[in-house]
Amino acid sequence: MPTKSSLSLLIFLGFNLVAFGQSMTSSEILHELQKLKKVGSVLFVAAHPDDENTTLLSYLAQEEKLDTAYLSLTRGGGGQNLIGSELNQELGLIRANELLQARRIDGAIQLFTRARDFGYSKNPEDTLENWEEDEVLGDVVYAVRQFRPDVIITRFNPEAGPTHGHHTVSAQLALKAFSLAADPHAFTEQLSELETHQAKRILWNGFGQRRRGGGGPPPASLEDESREVVSLEVGRYNPYLGTSYTELSARSRSMHKSQGFGRAGQRGSQFERMVLLAGEPSEGDFLKGVETSWRRYSGSSQLDSLFESAIGDFDAASPWKSVRALLEIDALLEKLQVDRQIRSKRSSLQKLIAACMGLHLQARAPQADLTPGESVKLDVEFINRSPIEARVVNLEANLFESSRWPEEISLTRIEDLDKELDSNAVEFVSLNVNLPIDSPLTRPYWLEDEASVGIYSLRNRRLLELESIPSSLSVSAVVEIQGRPVTLNVPVVQVVSDPVKGEVHEQVLIRPEITLSPENSILLFENSQAKEIEVLVQSNVEAAVGKLTAEGPQGWKIRIAQPEFELEDVQSSQRIRVQLTPPANASEGKIVFNAINESGKEFDSSYREIFYEHIGRQPILNRAVTKVTRLDLGRGGSRIACIEGVGDTVPDTLSKIGYEVDIVLIGELEKGRLDSYDTVILGPRVFDAYAGLDKRFDVLLNYVENGGTLVSQYSTTSFRAKSQFTSPYPIRLSRDRVSEEKAEMRLLQPDHVVFNYPNKITKIDFDNWIQERGLYYASSWDDHYDALISANDRGEPPRNGGLLVTEYGKGWYVYTGLSFFRQLPNGNPGAIRLFVNLISLGHGD
């Protein structure tokens, strides 16, 4: 049976760092050594990935040499995706990994709370309602107590203003946590693991300003000139890293690729300003009163001088000469009373010891995909590229399990190995690993259980301390260096020699033995006729025999004529047909699929991998389900042309309800090209996606004049400058939106054809919309347009520019900011019925 193994003093590696070695230049080693000499920490708090000030983080981590963490309250799944079609939890997985990549560049640490990005929120009240205020506040207090910052910095003003409600709340919760973290009567359940903590001060980071013409710092004034302001010159150049912090910041921020935040580096002086919100006055020094030398720790009197000597004696040509001094420092650190910063410093110190020696450790598996119950041989490679005496004494393979972290499941352990590492000689050790039949599968730990609207569910509160996404399978080695043990940890990888990319590392994933892939995640029935779908049953083991079963909501009939499957080897698959018959009346629900093998073990997971070069492959495991919706649906027209927008999923939904849909490219837009189509649909942000579309809009207007219907989905305010070329009559767009998904939708002209043909639309059709009602509403429009729907968030005036319709020539033109791009792929019946009415304009009575 597997046993538990403490993580104790493992060296936590950055994302995708899969081997120890001479991964740092001598100048970088010296820079890291200088950082070790200084103690102190800063916690930067904001709401989403990409909210962080990467310039300030770079400066604090690399110039001030402080332990610097960014606490992002969410993982950003409520935003939009400029590099693919992933939204919601899948987008959150992408953006969380982009944050980790950004931190690898700027040198800060990444932390999260359990808060979900449920979409844009205009006010703190809506945000706190969804986030279950005490839950997320408790997570922020936990972060303060665990990270123990000397200074807390918020990115946003805690006073409500014209910004995202998430932004304001992130600052408000940080300000509350500043005091509550020190209160022994607040969140007492945390105090079994943590101690109370009082930071010196909390500051609000206003936006930076470049210095022009070589002048002094910018005026120290923000909204309230009576408050104390600190200015930092963050545009400095770091000769050890060979870059300025503004250049480093641009590289870090450019990791937010899904949000289109690639940035060119800037050079020259730049200032950041911070306003004191609470705590002790800073008198112009944000670290005033903070002890940043090792004197802050009892029993550490020798450490400052030892670090000074190690830095002064450092030999860039022979960094291994520093190992003896670093080992002496490690021995002293071991005697200090342990807190998070001591653990972090020791981890960094042991990493430096390995770097000084050019010590290489890599654990390789023959394949990148493993399954529970499988046996695998790991090849562990060592090389010591220095004359320093070293030997491997212990070696262990471990499994990550979220419910046990920070402990791991120990699979195989070799003690008293005594493998000497001679200078520049490659040594291999084999580890034979038997994965338990109940091994945890590889998946994002925050997606293991179903979340609520505003909160992820974690199986273990201590997962809030994680600074990376742990590898499922890892190897730890205890290397004795000049008689002193140093513990190193690396993920297990498959190493591939690619003819183009060279050496490629794939982290090992643990997948289910059998996975199920329904052909459709959503299936729409416009009448009571049966439909067939296929379920792909795939084996990840040598052979699998069993049968497929399915369960559905009341009133639905499920027939699987041939449920048996027989899969002969790894990656073999079989398609099984499932016939679904809906009830006579409107109905919604889920068909849940399950595979049972010949041993009686059940498998109910679908498996998907997201892959982008900048974040690697990311597995997603979900229940194998198909959402089914029986619609009371009439249709007008049949042939649709779609000019796809950003992350456009509407064409796929229309195909599922029987429309003949063609994708038309911008270069194909010529007079007469669209004449055979009943309706043309412009996708979300299509004018951002295609810079030249406005210059071909005359083709679309000619199509409408001759009797066609054109439905234009939401555009950003970049549409504003082009509006005279992109609509038949003038429309002025704004950033107005209705972000509360339950906001009342008022029909301004209930007798209008849009609400009556071919489907009767009532307020019920706006039930169960997700994330928002709409965005980028029109703020003004020509009198030719009929404004059909009014809605508003609480405390705001009515917004009537979300659905504008006009006749033009013989045809119809529609501009809509309603969030059909979210509702249709989610199978919302009311949204589908309304959208069908829009594309049916002019194609019926």
Stockholm file with secondary structure:
# STOCKHOLM 1.0

chainA/1-845         MPTKSSLSLLIFLGFNLVAFGQSMTSSEILHELQKLKKVGSVLFVAAHPDDENTTLLSYLAQEEKLDTAYLSLTRGGGGQNLIGSELNQELGLIRANELLQARRIDGAIQLFTRARDFGYSKNPEDTLENWEEDEVLGDVVYAVRQFRPDVIITRFNPEAGPTHGHHTVSAQLALKAFSLAADPHAFTEQLSELETHQAKRILWNGFGQRRRGGGGPPPASLEDESREVVSLEVGRYNPYLGTSYTELSARSRSMHKSQGFGRAGQRGSQFERMVLLAGEPSEGDFLKGVETSWRRYSGSSQLDSLFESAIGDFDAASPWKSVRALLEIDALLEKLQVDRQIRSKRSSLQKLIAACMGLHLQARAPQADLTPGESVKLDVEFINRSPIEARVVNLEANLFESSRWPEEISLTRIEDLDKELDSNAVEFVSLNVNLPIDSPLTRPYWLEDEASVGIYSLRNRRLLELESIPSSLSVSAVVEIQGRPVTLNVPVVQVVSDPVKGEVHEQVLIRPEITLSPENSILLFENSQAKEIEVLVQSNVEAAVGKLTAEGPQGWKIRIAQPEFELEDVQSSQRIRVQLTPPANASEGKIVFNAINESGKEFDSSYREIFYEHIGRQPILNRAVTKVTRLDLGRGGSRIACIEGVGDTVPDTLSKIGYEVDIVLIGELEKGRLDSYDTVILGPRVFDAYAGLDKRFDVLLNYVENGGTLVSQYSTTSFRAKSQFTSPYPIRLSRDRVSEEKAEMRLLQPDHVVFNYPNKITKIDFDNWIQERGLYYASSWDDHYDALISANDRGEPPRNGGLLVTEYGKGWYVYTGLSFFRQLPNGNPGAIRLFVNLISLGHGD
#=GR chainA/1-845 SS CCEEEECTTCCCCCTTCCCBSSCSCHHHHHHHHHHHTCCCEEEEEESSTTCSCHHHHHIIIIISCCEEEEEESCCCTTSCCSSSSCCHHHHHHHHHHHHHHHHHHHCCEEEECSBCCCSCCSSHHHHHHHHTHHHHHHHHHHHHHHHCCSEEEESSCSSCCSSCHHHHHHHHHHHHHHHHTTCTTSSGGGGGTCCCCCCSEEEEECCCEECCTTCCCCCSCSSCTTSCEEEEECCCEETTTTEEHHHHHHHHHTTCGGGTCCCCCCCSCEEEEEEEEEESCCTTCTTTTCCCSGGGSTTCTTHHHHHHHHHHTCCTTCGGGGHHHHHHHHHHHHHSCCCHHHHHHHHHHHHHHHHHHTCEEEEECSCSEECTTCEEEEEEEEEBCSSSCEEEEEEEEEECCTTTTTEEEEEEEECSCCEECCBTCCEEEEEEEECCTTCCCCSCGGGSSCCCSSBCCCSCGGGGGCSSCCCSEEEEEEEEETTEEEEEEEEEEEEEEETTTEEEEEECEECCSEEEEESCSEEEESSSCCEEEEEEEEESSSCEEEEEEEECCTTCEEECSCCEEEECSTTCEEEEEEEEECCSSCEEEEEEEEEEETTCCEECEEEEEEEETTTEEEEEEEECEEEEEECCCCCCCCEEEEECCTTCCHHHHHHHTTCEEEECCGGGCCTTTTTTCSEEEECTTHHHHCTTGGGGHHHHHHHHHTTCEEEECCCCGGGGGGTTTSSSSCEEECSCCBCCTTCCCEESCTTSGGGTSSSCCCGGGGTTCCSCSBCSCEEEECTTSEECEEBCCTTSCCBCCSEEEEEETTEEEEEECBCHHHHTTTTCHHHHHHHHHHHTTTSCC
#=GC SS_cons         CCEEEECTTCCCCCTTCCCBSSCSCHHHHHHHHHHHTCCCEEEEEESSTTCSCHHHHHIIIIISCCEEEEEESCCCTTSCCSSSSCCHHHHHHHHHHHHHHHHHHHCCEEEECSBCCCSCCSSHHHHHHHHTHHHHHHHHHHHHHHHCCSEEEESSCSSCCSSCHHHHHHHHHHHHHHHHTTCTTSSGGGGGTCCCCCCSEEEEECCCEECCTTCCCCCSCSSCTTSCEEEEECCCEETTTTEEHHHHHHHHHTTCGGGTCCCCCCCSCEEEEEEEEEESCCTTCTTTTCCCSGGGSTTCTTHHHHHHHHHHTCCTTCGGGGHHHHHHHHHHHHHSCCCHHHHHHHHHHHHHHHHHHTCEEEEECSCSEECTTCEEEEEEEEEBCSSSCEEEEEEEEEECCTTTTTEEEEEEEECSCCEECCBTCCEEEEEEEECCTTCCCCSCGGGSSCCCSSBCCCSCGGGGGCSSCCCSEEEEEEEEETTEEEEEEEEEEEEEEETTTEEEEEECEECCSEEEEESCSEEEESSSCCEEEEEEEEESSSCEEEEEEEECCTTCEEECSCCEEEECSTTCEEEEEEEEECCSSCEEEEEEEEEEETTCCEECEEEEEEEETTTEEEEEEEECEEEEEECCCCCCCCEEEEECCTTCCHHHHHHHTTCEEEECCGGGCCTTTTTTCSEEEECTTHHHHCTTGGGGHHHHHHHHHTTCEEEECCCCGGGGGGTTTSSSSCEEECSCCBCCTTCCCEESCTTSGGGTSSSCCCGGGGTTCCSCSBCSCEEEECTTSEECEEBCCTTSCCBCCSEEEEEETTEEEEEECBCHHHHTTTTCHHHHHHHHHHHTTTSCC
//
